[in-house]
Amino acid sequence: MVQPALDTDRRDEVRRHIHEFQVRFGDIDVLGHVNNCRYLTYLEDARVSMFRLDPLRQGTAPLKGLVVARHEIDYKRPLLFRPEPVRVETWVTELRAASFTLAYEIRDDEHVYVRASSVIVAYDLENTRSRRLDEDEIAFLEAYR
């Protein structure tokens, strides 16, 4: 699998996190394309990759205690089994005191296969309730906004 990278290009003036992956044979359904449920796994892999990537903190996780509150997915075209990698581009579209929204595109150089978004809530694991994002988390997320 290709390692994730920071996107220094600014498509639409927004810095995007890039996570490349290989479509696996097991992702394909009886219709010959990636099963709709597998896209959530692709988004999760990209999200985890993004949240672990903070070169300024030298490997420490920039975000902690998060839960997904909502996913929305628009399927644009079928993604078939292929030898070439595909990528998930991820960026922040909304930032609030205790939550943020991520936007995603699953794409290659020619096509967008999926557009999606997730609302993520900052969560206090010990007290089992939402919490405010701290300054470091906000700074990390602002870099992708």
C-alpha positions in Angstrom: 0.0 0.0 0.0 1.2 3.5 -0.8 1.9 5.7 2.2 -0.3 8.7 2.9 1.0 12.1 2.0 0.3 15.7 2.6 -1.1 17.4 -0.5 0.8 20.6 -1.0 -1.2 21.4 -4.1 -4.3 23.4 -3.3 -7.2 22.2 -5.4 -9.9 24.8 -4.9 -7.6 26.6 -2.4 -8.0 23.9 0.2 -5.2 21.6 1.5 -6.3 18.0 1.2 -4.9 15.0 2.9 -4.2 12.2 0.4 -4.6 8.5 1.3 -3.9 6.0 -1.5 -5.2 2.5 -1.4 -5.6 -0.6 -3.5 -9.0 -2.0 -4.3 -9.0 -5.6 -2.9 -10.7 -8.5 -4.7 -12.8 -9.0 -1.5 -14.2 -5.5 -1.9 -16.0 -6.5 -5.2 -19.6 -7.6 -5.1 -21.6 -9.9 -7.5 -22.2 -7.0 -9.8 -18.4 -6.6 -10.4 -17.9 -3.3 -8.7 -16.9 -2.2 -5.2 -19.7 -2.9 -2.7 -21.3 0.2 -1.3 -20.4 -0.7 2.3 -16.7 -0.9 1.5 -16.6 2.8 0.8 -17.2 3.5 4.5 -14.1 1.4 5.2 -12.1 3.4 2.7 -13.3 6.7 4.3 -12.4 5.3 7.8 -8.9 4.3 6.6 -8.3 7.8 5.2 -9.6 9.5 8.3 -7.4 7.4 10.6 -4.4 8.1 8.3 -5.1 11.9 8.4 -5.6 12.0 12.2 -2.3 10.2 12.8 -0.4 12.5 10.5 1.0 15.5 12.2 4.7 16.1 11.4 4.9 19.1 13.8 4.1 16.7 16.7 6.5 14.0 15.5 4.2 11.1 15.4 1.8 11.9 18.3 -1.9 11.8 17.5 -3.1 15.4 16.8 -6.7 14.5 17.7 -8.1 12.4 20.5 -11.4 11.1 21.6 -13.6 11.4 18.5 -16.8 9.8 17.4 -18.6 9.8 14.0 -22.1 11.3 14.3 -23.1 11.2 10.6 -22.0 10.0 7.2 -23.4 11.1 3.9 -22.3 9.4 0.6 -23.0 10.2 -3.0 -22.0 7.4 -5.4 -20.9 9.1 -8.7 -19.7 6.1 -10.7 -18.8 2.4 -10.2 -15.3 1.6 -9.0 -14.1 -1.7 -10.5 -11.3 -4.0 -9.5 -8.0 -2.6 -10.9 -4.3 -2.8 -10.5 -3.8 1.0 -10.2 -4.3 2.6 -6.8 -7.2 4.9 -6.0 -7.0 7.8 -3.5 -9.2 9.4 -0.9 -8.8 13.1 -0.6 -10.0 14.5 2.7 -10.4 18.1 3.9 -12.3 20.1 6.6 -15.4 22.0 5.5 -16.8 23.1 8.8 -15.2 23.6 12.2 -17.3 24.2 15.4 -16.6 24.2 19.1 -17.2 20.5 19.6 -17.4 19.1 16.1 -16.2 19.3 12.6 -17.2 18.1 9.1 -14.9 16.3 6.8 -15.4 16.1 3.1 -14.0 13.3 0.9 -13.5 12.4 -2.7 -12.6 8.9 -3.7 -10.9 9.4 -7.1 -8.2 8.8 -9.5 -6.7 11.3 -12.0 -9.7 11.0 -14.3 -12.8 10.3 -12.3 -14.5 11.0 -9.0 -16.2 7.8 -7.8 -17.6 9.0 -4.5 -18.2 12.3 -2.7 -18.9 12.0 1.0 -18.9 13.9 4.3 -18.7 12.9 7.9 -19.6 14.9 11.0 -17.1 14.1 13.7 -17.7 15.0 17.4 -15.0 15.6 20.0 -15.7 13.1 22.8 -14.6 12.7 26.4 -14.1 8.9 26.6 -13.8 8.9 30.4 -17.0 10.9 31.0 -18.8 9.6 27.9 -20.0 12.9 26.6 -19.0 15.4 24.0 -16.3 17.9 24.7 -14.8 21.0 23.1 -12.0 20.7 20.7 -8.7 22.0 22.2 -6.4 24.6 20.6 -4.0 22.0 19.2 -6.9 20.1 17.6 -8.3 23.3 16.1 -4.9 24.3 14.7 -4.5 20.8 13.1 -7.9 20.9 11.5 -7.5 24.6 10.3 -4.6 23.4 8.2 -7.1 21.4 6.1 -9.8 24.0 5.9 
